[in-house]
Every structure is written in structure tokens, then in C-alpha cells.
Amino acid sequence: MLNLIFSFDYHMKTKSALSFVSFIIVLTFSTLLYGQDNSKFVVVLDAGHGGRDSGTPGTKRYKSAEKDIALDVTLALGKLINRNLPNVKVLYTRTKDVYPTLNGRAVLANEKKADLFISIHCNAQPGGKGNAYGSETFVLGLHKNAANLEVAKRENSVIYQEENYEETYKDFNPNSTESILTLMLAQEDYLDHSIELANFIETEFKVTGKRKSRGVKQAGLYVLAYTYMPSVLVELGFLTNRREEDYLNSKKGKQIMTKSLFNAIKKYVNINYKQSTNTSIQNETPSDLSKESLIFEDIVFKVQVAASSRKLDPKPYNFKGLNEISRANEGSLYKYFYGNTSDYFEAKVLVEEAKAKGYQSSFVVAFKDGHQVKVAEVLKSKVN
Ligand SMILES: [Zn+2]
């Protein structure tokens, strides 16, 4: 038993060291790329299934299946982005009725150094029948209930139809907690952004789409586990529910779902992607975020603006005019924070303010009962 724990720990350390080295390589490389290209924000849109893999057939009253609806919405979404967000480059994993492997989809997104990966699907109740309806957006994680596990099983099951799946997917076991936790470690840097986007998407479905949102959820989904960027998998609705199937097959339904997804992506890009040379996107931020809130009652969010061995008075004149500065001491290091709020979205707005003052590497930190906790952990508490 002890041996097992040791080797697990050892493995983790080696893994972290390796991740760190690859992080540095990626950092260097992406800096190079940034210089070469005009560095658009790259979104990979992944229409689920395709070709011989139809996904769920729904109630079978329609010729179209999950793969067709997913493709229609994906292509319409790409068009909308291309027309309205000039700083965003759209890439597709498929534009026709063909089947790219799950591994191939993730590899494409990784090779293209995408900033965001969005996989679009439709849901089904086990057995092909039932009244369940509404949208769900998944991020990578351990499923918290049987229904989430069912979604993971269904969406991953296509793996077993691929050639050489034993070899390609040998490290992936969605039924193993340890396997998922290991994969989540590699994803830690992206998980908070994935949850942020997932929240935007579900909010848009509710507010713009007037649809029922079943919320943001976690499951061990392959395409989310192997894409090294913020990634979500959207279930637009249940094709096993007649009304929802009618809606998702209708032109109007597809348009509304597409528009909702577009709004969420636009919001995400506005908040997370700034390019000093371009103003068309910048002008809109961060005002649209300040209208919304995501409150965590027992949490205080602050923005870390600096860390230094120098002890400074937390006064505006020491921090380029930012007020509400607080200081914390960690060994010989002093950390300086701006703001104090329980609203995560407000904290993101504060980051923008700090960056505008010149604190380019500002980021959100979270405290619970006076102790610093991981922001991703806090955000996860809103995930079902
Ligand atoms: Zn699917």
C-alpha cells in the first residue's frame, strides 16, 4: 500500500516537472508565434459525431440525428463569429458529414494552439425515451451523479468503433477516478476558464434563448480531457424529448441556440482576450460583464497586482492610484491585492482595471475564512 502511494506521488512529481518544462517550451513557442502572426484568438468548433456515427437518433421521427443538428449549429455559429468578431479565427473539426476521431479532434485543437475548444452535441435519455429536457454544458471533471456519467459514456462510446482504439485511448479510462484526476491535473490551468465559458453559455441559453438550463456539469469526457486549452462540451437539448427535438430541428430553434452560443463566446473573448493594437473588441469591455454577477457568499475575491520582497504601504500612491489595496505576508514575500468582492464577475472587471493601470499580469485570487483557496476550486462549487 505504502509503495503504491509512493509511486503515485513520484509519478505526480515527475509529471509536474515535465508539465513545467513543457509549459516553458509552450510559453516560448507561443511568444514566437505571437510575434509572427497577428495572433487572432483561435476557436475550434467541434460538431459532435458525423459520418457513420450519427449520435443519438432522438425519437426517430426525423431523418436528422444529433450529428446533423450539431453540424448545422456549428457552421452557423462559425459564420456568425466570422462576420462579427474580426479578431477571432474559427477552425472546424468537420464541415461535412464525416467522422473525425475523438483523438483527431483534440490533436487538431492542440496543434493549432487554439484558445478555446467548443464541442457541440445533443442529449438523449438512456433507452431513447423520457421527458427530460434542457441544455447542459460540461467541463472536465468527476461526474457527481449517474446522469452525468451516462452522458460521458454515451459521448465517449464512439471511441470503441474506431480502429486501434486500445492503443489510441490506452491512458483514458472515464470510469476510473484516478484516471480522471490525473487528467484534471494537466487541465488545472484551463478549468476556471472552461467553467467561466460554460456559465456564460448556460446563462445565454436561459436569458437570450428562454430555454431551460440544466446548468454547468462535470464529466470525464475525452475531448475535454485531451484538449490543452479551455474546453467545453455543450448539449443543446434532448432529442429524446419530442418538443425539444421539434425545437432543435426547427430553423428558429437552431438560430436561437446559435445566437446564444455566439453571445457567450463574444463575452468570453471580450473579457479574456485583449490585443493592444486592436480596438474593435476592446471597446465593449468590461461593461457587459459588470451587468452580471456570480456570487459566492463565503468567498472574498481580490486581484493580485504585485508580489515583492519590499514592504510597501497599501496606499493608492504606491499602486498607480488604485485604492482598496491590501497586503499579505508569505515568508519573505509581500503580496498586494486590489479590491474585495464576493462577485467573481466583478473581480474579473477589477482585473481589467488593474491591467489598464499597467499591472499586466494581474489575476484573481480567492480567500475563504482568511485563507487563500484555489479559484478553480471555488468555481467548481457551482458545478453540478
Ligand atoms: Zn454527442
Boltz pocket constraint, residues with backbone or C-beta under 6 A from the ligand:
constraints:
  - pocket:
      binder: B
      contacts: [[A, 48], [A, 49], [A, 55], [A, 56], [A, 66], [A, 120], [A, 121], [A, 122], [A, 154], [A, 155]]
      max_distance: 6.0
